[in-house]
Amino acid sequence: MSEGRKENVLVPVGLIEELMEWCSTELEWAQKGTQYHADLMFLHDELLVAKEGY
């Protein structure tokens, strides 16, 4: 799997929190073991790292 593009951008922390909340809600409904669930987990982890960077 190729590594994604890495860029430094400023994003409002409120937007990160909203996206994390959306991910959490979607994870409750996403079927485990699917690619969608895995993608949501990855996105949530990336958002968590971004939020901790503030």
Secondary structure by P-SEA (a helix, b strand, c coil): ccccbbbbbbccaaaaaaaaaaaaaaaaccccccaaaaaaaaaaaaaaaaaaac
